[in-house]
């Protein structure tokens, strides 16, 4: 029972970190696929 409780506590602190990683991945993909249009704006 103690092990289960410890594991449950560990899981509660991570949702924000996971959300941050997903947002970061989305930004990276967006920049990757729109790199040519973004470069044409700057140069």
C-alpha positions, -999 to 999 in steps of 0.1 A, spaced: 0 0 0 28 24 8 44 19 -26 12 27 -43 8 59 -23 43 71 -32 38 63 -69 5 83 -69 21 113 -53 49 113 -79 24 113 -108 5 144 -96 35 168 -101 41 161 -138 10 172 -158 24 208 -163 58 194 -175 41 172 -200 19 200 -213 50 222 -217 68 195 -237 37 191 -260 36 229 -266 73 229 -273 69 201 -298 40 218 -315 61 250 -319 91 231 -332 69 213 -358 52 246 -368 86 262 -373 99 232 -392 71 232 -417 69 269 -421 106 276 -422 107 286 -459 78 311 -456 94 326 -424 128 329 -441 113 346 -471 98 372 -448 131 380 -432 154 379 -462 
